[in-house]
Amino acid sequence: MGQTYPSRPVRLIVGYAAGGPVDIIARLMGQWLSERLGQQFVVENRPGAGSNIATEAVVRAPADGYTLLHCSSSNAINATLYEKLNFDFMRDIVPVASINRTPGVMEVHPSVAAKTIPEFIAYAKANPGTINMASAGPGSAPHIWGELFKIMAGVDLVQVHYRGSGPALPDLIAGQVQVMFDPVPSSIAHIRAGKLRPLAVTTASRLEVLPDIPTIGEFVPGYEASGWTGIGAPKNTPPDIIETLNREINAALANPNFRARLVDLGAIALAGSSADFKKHIADETAKWAKVIKVAGIKPE
């Protein structure tokens, strides 16, 4: 069967609207797989419920390699955020391959006096409960990255929820809110235009796209947060199909042009085996479960 896979078009289901960072990466990978494997990999957007609708559609699909899920860090967060799901992500989806990490940036409105993380922490401690922090909604990456910072830096910031980074950024640029932890792809243009001041990046190491900006971990030891995406399939999908897909996805991540496209988007290639991706998901699920419980985060 592995020799003839795929013999017809493959659906790649994305839990977010078209045009967002997760969707853009799914379309890049879909195009690569279509060219490499000689069948169309068709991206299908099924937004809603923090990507749970898309995940459930793939969980219920036949385990034949023709319905795949573009997984993201939301899947690891949702395992704890939602008390009742109709599936168990770790049990019902088999990890095929990771694709990328999406780094975040802690940024402030230029009117905020703090120019460094130590200055920001001192300012926040002197003014508890007065600094507004924008989020892309309860349980979103900007929300939990910010909550992790609050816990580790010991500061009191007020969460202001929006329905995504799109609506939050104009209020941050206008100074209605003072700080945000945002995925780099959606903020990089505003940073370059001088509308927002980056204080630090959320990843463990500095970024090619913001080379002069330190990491939060340089001042708050052990802080690390990033989004990620990858491909998953329904459990019991034949191992030879998973192997074929993993091989071709890793070929994309080794390709200089493909990697350059990811860097342009503010993303970092994350190559590895199916087992590596499985461990990554398990680690992320455990990490964010702690933050969600300590911060008492509930879905909308």
Kinemage of the C-alpha trace (Angstrom):
@kinemage 1
@onewidth
@group {chain A} dominant
@subgroup {mainchain}
@vectorlist {calphas} color= white
{ca met a 1} P 0.000 0.000 0.000
{ca gly a 2} L 2.876 2.350 0.865
{ca gln a 3} L 4.136 2.185 -2.755
{ca thr a 4} L 0.824 3.431 -4.133
{ca tyr a 5} L 0.137 6.077 -1.460
{ca pro a 6} L -1.236 8.557 -2.229
{ca ser a 7} L -3.353 7.372 -5.162
{ca arg a 8} L -5.944 10.188 -4.832
{ca pro a 9} L -6.121 13.696 -3.319
{ca val a 10} L -5.398 14.085 0.410
{ca arg a 11} L -7.282 16.496 2.701
{ca leu a 12} L -5.210 18.523 5.181
{ca ile a 13} L -7.600 19.982 7.762
{ca val a 14} L -6.676 23.249 9.497
{ca gly a 15} L -8.506 24.419 12.628
{ca tyr a 16} L -8.105 28.112 11.819
{ca ala a 17} L -9.367 30.605 9.239
{ca ala a 18} L -7.553 31.053 5.919
{ca gly a 19} L -4.743 33.616 5.904
{ca gly a 20} L -3.521 33.207 9.493
{ca pro a 21} L 0.014 31.997 10.342
{ca val a 22} L -1.050 28.351 10.935
{ca asp a 23} L -2.965 28.280 7.623
{ca ile a 24} L -0.081 29.839 5.656
{ca ile a 25} L 2.340 27.136 6.849
{ca ala a 26} L -0.230 24.381 6.111
{ca arg a 27} L -0.560 25.685 2.531
{ca leu a 28} L 3.226 25.842 2.065
{ca met a 29} L 3.570 22.239 3.228
{ca gly a 30} L 0.510 21.121 1.232
{ca gln a 31} L 2.057 22.550 -1.944
{ca trp a 32} L 5.396 20.808 -1.215
{ca leu a 33} L 3.718 17.422 -0.565
{ca ser a 34} L 1.565 17.780 -3.727
{ca glu a 35} L 4.692 18.310 -5.827
{ca arg a 36} L 6.695 15.533 -4.136
{ca leu a 37} L 3.987 12.861 -3.987
{ca gly a 38} L 2.117 13.606 -7.234
{ca gln a 39} L -1.365 14.039 -5.703
{ca gln a 40} L -3.120 17.195 -4.520
{ca phe a 41} L -2.896 17.904 -0.784
{ca val a 42} L -5.964 20.102 -0.368
{ca val a 43} L -6.110 22.437 2.642
{ca glu a 44} L -9.567 22.571 4.216
{ca asn a 45} L -10.238 25.248 6.868
{ca arg a 46} L -12.556 24.255 9.720
{ca pro a 47} L -12.173 27.017 12.308
{ca gly a 48} L -13.912 27.064 15.680
{ca ala a 49} L -13.637 25.970 19.320
{ca gly a 50} L -9.881 26.654 19.445
{ca ser a 51} L -9.243 24.094 16.650
{ca asn a 52} L -11.239 21.319 18.391
{ca ile a 53} L -13.769 21.067 15.504
{ca ala a 54} L -11.005 20.312 12.989
{ca thr a 55} L -9.305 17.860 15.367
{ca glu a 56} L -12.532 15.933 15.960
{ca ala a 57} L -13.172 15.710 12.183
{ca val a 58} L -9.773 14.014 11.723
{ca val a 59} L -10.221 11.757 14.788
{ca arg a 60} L -13.471 10.463 13.194
{ca ala a 61} L -11.978 10.070 9.680
{ca pro a 62} L -10.821 6.720 8.229
{ca ala a 63} L -7.218 5.859 9.195
{ca asp a 64} L -6.066 5.595 5.572
{ca gly a 65} L -3.780 8.632 5.201
{ca tyr a 66} L -6.296 10.632 3.130
{ca thr a 67} L -7.439 12.923 5.964
{ca leu a 68} L -4.652 14.626 7.916
{ca leu a 69} L -4.630 17.261 10.655
{ca his a 70} L -2.439 20.332 10.695
{ca cys a 71} L -1.778 20.211 14.472
{ca ser a 72} L -0.693 23.211 16.515
{ca ser a 73} L 0.204 24.153 20.076
{ca ser a 74} L -3.549 24.728 20.654
{ca asn a 75} L -3.964 20.943 20.694
{ca ala a 76} L -1.558 20.649 23.662
{ca ile a 77} L -3.240 23.582 25.465
{ca asn a 78} L -6.815 22.381 24.825
{ca ala a 79} L -6.137 19.005 26.465
{ca thr a 80} L -6.274 20.841 29.840
{ca leu a 81} L -8.246 23.985 28.933
{ca tyr a 82} L -11.424 22.089 27.989
{ca glu a 83} L -12.848 19.801 30.669
{ca lys a 84} L -14.858 17.683 28.228
{ca leu a 85} L -13.620 16.911 24.736
{ca asn a 86} L -15.061 14.180 22.500
{ca phe a 87} L -11.538 12.888 21.863
{ca asp a 88} L -8.173 12.460 23.564
{ca phe a 89} L -5.586 14.138 21.338
{ca met a 90} L -2.613 12.087 22.610
{ca arg a 91} L -4.512 8.835 22.143
{ca asp a 92} L -6.554 9.489 18.988
{ca ile a 93} L -4.085 11.339 16.753
{ca val a 94} L -0.789 9.787 15.709
{ca pro a 95} L 2.011 12.374 15.303
{ca val a 96} L 3.422 12.270 11.752
{ca ala a 97} L 6.021 15.072 11.796
{ca ser a 98} L 6.659 18.468 13.337
{ca ile a 99} L 7.076 21.393 10.911
{ca asn a 100} L 7.989 24.559 12.775
{ca arg a 101} L 8.240 26.521 15.967
{ca thr a 102} L 6.592 29.947 16.071
{ca pro a 103} L 8.516 32.242 18.403
{ca gly a 104} L 6.831 34.997 20.380
{ca val a 105} L 7.897 38.514 21.265
{ca met a 106} L 7.129 40.502 24.405
{ca glu a 107} L 6.376 43.991 23.113
{ca val a 108} L 5.163 47.251 24.643
{ca his a 109} L 3.599 50.476 23.439
{ca pro a 110} L 6.415 53.056 22.972
{ca ser a 111} L 4.908 55.208 25.780
{ca val a 112} L 5.836 52.530 28.359
{ca ala a 113} L 8.933 53.752 30.229
{ca ala a 114} L 10.570 50.298 30.444
{ca lys a 115} L 13.117 49.527 27.707
{ca thr a 116} L 14.382 46.220 29.148
{ca ile a 117} L 12.895 43.214 30.952
{ca pro a 118} L 14.449 44.179 34.344
{ca glu a 119} L 13.006 47.733 33.957
{ca phe a 120} L 9.597 46.297 33.016
{ca ile a 121} L 9.552 43.927 36.027
{ca ala a 122} L 10.538 46.784 38.376
{ca tyr a 123} L 7.840 49.027 36.849
{ca ala a 124} L 5.203 46.252 37.129
{ca lys a 125} L 6.122 45.555 40.777
{ca ala a 126} L 5.863 49.283 41.589
{ca asn a 127} L 2.455 49.512 39.828
{ca pro a 128} L 0.642 46.197 40.496
{ca gly a 129} L -2.673 45.655 38.696
{ca thr a 130} L -2.357 48.793 36.546
{ca ile a 131} L -0.601 47.425 33.430
{ca asn a 132} L -2.963 45.991 30.814
{ca met a 133} L -1.751 42.992 28.817
{ca ala a 134} L -3.526 42.143 25.561
{ca ser a 135} L -4.340 38.524 24.761
{ca ala a 136} L -5.805 36.772 21.725
{ca gly a 137} L -8.506 35.183 23.923
{ca pro a 138} L -8.590 32.804 26.925
{ca gly a 139} L -6.163 29.906 26.417
{ca ser a 140} L -4.553 31.493 23.331
{ca ala a 141} L -0.756 31.511 23.011
{ca pro a 142} L -0.477 35.246 23.901
{ca his a 143} L -2.590 34.554 27.001
{ca ile a 144} L -0.664 31.579 28.379
{ca trp a 145} L 2.762 32.981 27.399
{ca gly a 146} L 1.839 36.087 29.399
{ca glu a 147} L 0.561 34.022 32.337
{ca leu a 148} L 3.816 32.024 32.389
{ca phe a 149} L 5.736 35.314 32.547
{ca lys a 150} L 3.504 36.610 35.386
{ca ile a 151} L 4.121 33.406 37.397
{ca met a 152} L 7.890 33.279 36.780
{ca ala a 153} L 8.583 37.044 37.157
{ca gly a 154} L 6.160 37.465 40.078
{ca val a 155} L 4.255 40.389 38.563
{ca asp a 156} L 0.556 41.334 38.499
{ca leu a 157} L -0.610 42.272 34.978
{ca val a 158} L -4.271 42.619 33.937
{ca gln a 159} L -5.328 40.358 31.051
{ca val a 160} L -7.494 42.093 28.411
{ca his a 161} L -8.964 39.522 26.024
{ca tyr a 162} L -9.538 40.073 22.312
{ca arg a 163} L -10.813 37.702 19.643
{ca gly a 164} L -7.347 37.066 18.182
{ca ser a 165} L -4.062 38.943 17.623
{ca gly a 166} L -5.656 40.828 14.700
{ca pro a 167} L -8.072 42.856 16.883
{ca ala a 168} L -5.594 43.176 19.810
{ca leu a 169} L -2.707 44.794 17.908
{ca pro a 170} L -4.473 48.071 16.930
{ca asp a 171} L -5.295 48.715 20.613
{ca leu a 172} L -1.680 47.993 21.600
{ca ile a 173} L -0.423 50.337 18.842
{ca ala a 174} L -2.928 52.990 20.046
{ca gly a 175} L -1.748 52.583 23.663
{ca gln a 176} L -5.123 51.324 25.010
{ca val a 177} L -3.198 48.329 26.388
{ca gln a 178} L 0.485 48.441 27.295
{ca val a 179} L 2.023 45.014 26.677
{ca met a 180} L 1.470 41.845 24.665
{ca phe a 181} L 3.167 38.508 24.080
{ca asp a 182} L 2.500 37.937 20.388
{ca pro a 183} L 3.657 35.414 17.787
{ca val a 184} L 6.451 37.100 15.799
{ca pro a 185} L 4.729 36.661 12.374
{ca ser a 186} L 1.786 38.914 13.285
{ca ser a 187} L 3.891 41.636 14.993
{ca ile a 188} L 7.133 41.842 13.002
{ca ala a 189} L 5.878 44.528 10.541
{ca his a 190} L 4.706 46.787 13.409
{ca ile a 191} L 8.045 46.331 15.207
{ca arg a 192} L 9.980 47.214 12.037
{ca ala a 193} L 7.757 50.296 11.543
{ca gly a 194} L 8.609 51.471 15.082
{ca lys a 195} L 4.991 51.257 16.263
{ca leu a 196} L 5.818 48.686 18.966
{ca arg a 197} L 8.932 48.257 21.105
{ca pro a 198} L 10.176 44.670 21.494
{ca leu a 199} L 11.634 43.944 24.947
{ca ala a 200} L 12.535 40.275 24.464
{ca val a 201} L 11.723 37.116 22.520
{ca thr a 202} L 10.067 34.098 24.158
{ca thr a 203} L 12.319 31.382 22.698
{ca ala a 204} L 15.381 29.862 24.385
{ca ser a 205} L 17.736 31.479 21.844
{ca arg a 206} L 17.764 34.772 19.935
{ca leu a 207} L 16.057 35.040 16.536
{ca glu a 208} L 17.467 35.705 13.060
{ca val a 209} L 14.624 38.172 12.377
{ca leu a 210} L 15.262 40.183 15.603
{ca pro a 211} L 18.991 39.584 16.176
{ca asp a 212} L 19.514 42.462 18.653
{ca ile a 213} L 16.595 41.517 20.903
{ca pro a 214} L 17.470 39.400 23.983
{ca thr a 215} L 15.499 36.384 25.203
{ca ile a 216} L 13.235 36.604 28.264
{ca gly a 217} L 15.251 33.689 29.688
{ca glu a 218} L 18.342 35.921 29.905
{ca phe a 219} L 16.542 37.779 32.742
{ca val a 220} L 13.901 35.256 33.902
{ca pro a 221} L 15.908 31.986 33.992
{ca gly a 222} L 14.079 29.003 32.505
{ca tyr a 223} L 11.404 31.008 30.672
{ca glu a 224} L 10.715 29.538 27.227
{ca ala a 225} L 7.533 29.581 25.157
{ca ser a 226} L 6.762 29.085 21.502
{ca gly a 227} L 3.945 27.919 19.303
{ca trp a 228} L 4.446 25.048 16.886
{ca thr a 229} L 2.745 23.170 14.084
{ca gly a 230} L 3.009 19.717 12.569
{ca ile a 231} L 0.993 17.014 10.849
{ca gly a 232} L -1.065 14.327 12.571
{ca ala a 233} L -3.210 11.441 11.321
{ca pro a 234} L -6.026 9.333 12.809
{ca lys a 235} L -4.739 6.571 15.117
{ca asn a 236} L -4.171 3.193 13.400
{ca thr a 237} L -2.987 4.898 10.187
{ca pro a 238} L -0.558 2.380 8.578
{ca pro a 239} L 3.085 2.950 9.656
{ca asp a 240} L 4.358 2.958 6.044
{ca ile a 241} L 2.085 5.943 5.233
{ca ile a 242} L 3.358 7.809 8.302
{ca glu a 243} L 6.934 7.026 7.262
{ca thr a 244} L 6.358 8.337 3.723
{ca leu a 245} L 4.841 11.589 5.011
{ca asn a 246} L 7.516 12.060 7.688
{ca arg a 247} L 10.279 11.577 5.101
{ca glu a 248} L 8.786 14.128 2.674
{ca ile a 249} L 8.053 16.716 5.420
{ca asn a 250} L 11.644 16.451 6.672
{ca ala a 251} L 12.871 16.815 3.068
{ca ala a 252} L 11.001 20.157 2.951
{ca leu a 253} L 12.610 21.270 6.217
{ca ala a 254} L 16.072 20.428 4.819
{ca asn a 255} L 15.383 22.435 1.632
{ca pro a 256} L 17.027 25.902 1.738
{ca asn a 257} L 14.178 27.606 -0.179
{ca phe a 258} L 11.501 26.100 2.065
{ca arg a 259} L 13.461 27.042 5.207
{ca ala a 260} L 13.886 30.595 3.886
{ca arg a 261} L 10.104 30.866 3.431
{ca leu a 262} L 9.635 29.824 7.081
{ca val a 263} L 12.214 32.403 8.264
{ca asp a 264} L 10.376 35.107 6.261
{ca leu a 265} L 7.235 34.180 8.204
{ca gly a 266} L 9.122 34.485 11.505
{ca ala a 267} L 9.022 30.698 11.993
{ca ile a 268} L 11.820 28.202 12.729
{ca ala a 269} L 12.035 24.766 11.067
{ca leu a 270} L 11.464 21.918 13.554
{ca ala a 271} L 12.515 18.634 11.947
{ca gly a 272} L 12.435 15.158 13.517
{ca ser a 273} L 10.928 11.685 13.638
{ca ser a 274} L 7.336 10.801 14.476
{ca ala a 275} L 8.589 9.735 17.946
{ca asp a 276} L 10.327 13.123 18.436
{ca phe a 277} L 7.065 14.907 17.633
{ca lys a 278} L 5.147 12.643 20.030
{ca lys a 279} L 7.540 13.526 22.877
{ca his a 280} L 7.319 17.233 22.013
{ca ile a 281} L 3.492 17.134 22.223
{ca ala a 282} L 3.609 15.272 25.560
{ca asp a 283} L 6.097 17.786 27.039
{ca glu a 284} L 4.075 20.788 25.847
{ca thr a 285} L 0.809 19.305 27.149
{ca ala a 286} L 2.331 18.838 30.622
{ca lys a 287} L 3.969 22.297 30.646
{ca trp a 288} L 0.831 24.265 29.747
{ca ala a 289} L -1.401 22.140 31.996
{ca lys a 290} L 0.512 23.569 34.994
{ca val a 291} L 0.137 27.182 33.804
{ca ile a 292} L -3.589 26.757 33.026
{ca lys a 293} L -4.223 25.255 36.499
{ca val a 294} L -2.149 27.840 38.431
{ca ala a 295} L -3.702 30.768 36.512
{ca gly a 296} L -7.212 29.251 36.640
{ca ile a 297} L -7.736 29.765 32.899
{ca lys a 298} L -11.161 28.817 31.487
{ca pro a 299} L -12.248 28.779 27.829
{ca glu a 300} L -14.708 31.399 26.538
